[in-house]
Amino acid sequence: PGITQERFLYLKKLHMDNFSGGMKTMYLVNTCDKEENFYLYENGELKKQKGYVCFYERNYEMQEYMLERRERKPIESPEKDKVMKSIRSIIQEKEEMRQRRKNSVFLYGISSFMAVVVLVIGINLLNSYEKMKKFDHSLLKDPRYFSDGRMDAHSDHTYYRCEEEREDGKTSFRHSLNGLWKFHYARNYASAIPGFEEEAYSCKDWEDIYVPAHIQMEGYDAPQYANVQYPWEGHEELHPGQIPERFNPVASYVRYFHVPESMKGKRVFVSFQGAESGLALWLNGKFVGYSEDSFTPSEFELTEYLKEGENKLAAQVFKWTASSWCEDQDFFRFSGIYRDVYLYTVPEVHVYDLKIRAIPDETLKKASLEIVTKTWGKGKLKLILSRKGEILLQDEKALDGEDTCTWEILNPLLWSAEEPNLYDLDMEVYDENGMLQEIIPEKVGFRRFEMKDGIMTLNGKRIVFKGVNRHEFSSVTGRHVSREELIQDIVTMKQNNINAIRTCHYPDASPIYRLCDEYGLYMIAENNLESHGSWDVAELTGDYTDIVPHNKPE
């Protein structure tokens, strides 16, 4: 339907993965109409695939070009003439064949070679059509839009390629992107530069900004302290489902980079350990994804967007988004990329999520060591649990997907704030051929926390918390706190008989949690949620319409 027989080339039934675990049947119609569009036939409908042109080069090497039509302007590309010439030659060849075999059913007249060409092109076309994404700024006010293309959360363990890297504490699986980035500041989205993320748009003459840092600590915008009230109050009257428009700073970042040699040919990801409060990401002009949650990492896979030579990584960070209604913590209000940014890759067999639980029984004479792993690829895990050279456990386990292993440890030294005893847990991951893939070192402390008659106890004894509420803060760099400042905070607390920290009211950067294990501090870790600005007035008026979250489905 909708295509004349003279222009019809080929009809192929495809059983395609529908990208959500099932299968669907569709028909690829390889043809072009007068406007040179391709069509997809599915469920009785012929759908125009406008803006996508596929062709094959010599030597039968399959190639695909996604030529995007913007504002209905004609495609301007050096490949266009070559593409159209190839397509027209196929049409002419088919028409000549049809004339020679007028009395036969012409659907079976295409050679097996052409069938393979069209089928592979069609599969690539469908895959590309699914992957083609665009950023929609209007979604930032929708609380249901907080993750687009973002990797699932996983443990923050460090893994090394070999023993030498482990001893040095530097892993070649990571490549830091900290340092100077190109930067543009705008008071609102309407003032930001449109199309800056495009590969052809050069940002190399922009101003420099240091990453990680708050833009307010780098000369843009200004730090603002607010306790209960929302930071836009008195400037714009807003309700949940809206975000500031007149003043809502937009920070546009660009970093040009080359893929490190050790990462070429491998899967490559980027990790933003903290960006406040919403981050949109592009690579070489292609939209990669979007993420909210100012205080947990945002990670994306870059593999399919990378190219040889120089790559252009572009990000926009929005000061206030829909999530800001739930990020009303009583602190200085900042924005920007304020925690570390790095590229990382993974070996062929990789433990990407790791959970370790070391819990004594009620007698405190023996303990259970449980390790849960989620693995990409298949292989085996070799582990050694030791303390000061004395080995308590040595074992091997198979790795395949999600695995749970448990061991019994006799007479473990117990961990507490007063005696922070830790064991060394060394894990080596091998592939099925016995080749070392990665080394994962961790520290393990055995402790039993429980409630007894309404009393919190640790290792059978009552806990007395002598704690502090701690904001992640530096007088020099805001919420980007150096390791030296962090250790100084912890040492000062220990010197003053403080034994507990409450993160208020959001997750801190990763290093503090391991340092609490090492120095002996009880960690009361809060999630990223504070919305008292929405309910303090409601308590007086009785109007709960604008309270968030307040059991609202969104």
Secondary structure, 3 states (H helix, E strand, C coil): CCCCHHHCCEEEEEEEECCCCCEEEEEEEECCCCCCCEEEEECCEEEEECCEEEEECHHHCEEEEECCCCCCCCCCCHHHHHHHHHHHHHHHHHHHHHHHCCCCCHHHCCCHHHHHHHHHHHHHHHHHHHHCCCCCHHHHHCCCCCEECCCCCCCCCCCECCHHHHHHCCCCCEEECCEEEEEEEECCHHHCCCCCCCCCCCCCCCEEEEECCCHHHCCCCCCEEECCCCCCCCCCCCCCCCCCCCCCCEEEEEEEEECCHHHCCCCEEEEECCEECEEEEEECCEEEEEEECCCCCEEEECHHHCCCCEEEEEEEEECCCHHHHHECCCEEECCEECCCEEEEECCCCEEEEEEEEEEECCCCCEEEEEEEEEEEEEEEEEEEEEECCEEEEEEEEEEEEEEEEEEEEECCCEECCCCECCEEEEEEEEECCCCEEEEEEEEECECCEEEECCEEEECCEECCCCEEEECCCECCCECCCCHHHHHHHHHHHHHCCCCEEEECCCCCCCHHHHHHHHHCCEEECCCCCECHHHHCCHHHHCCCCCCCCCCCCC
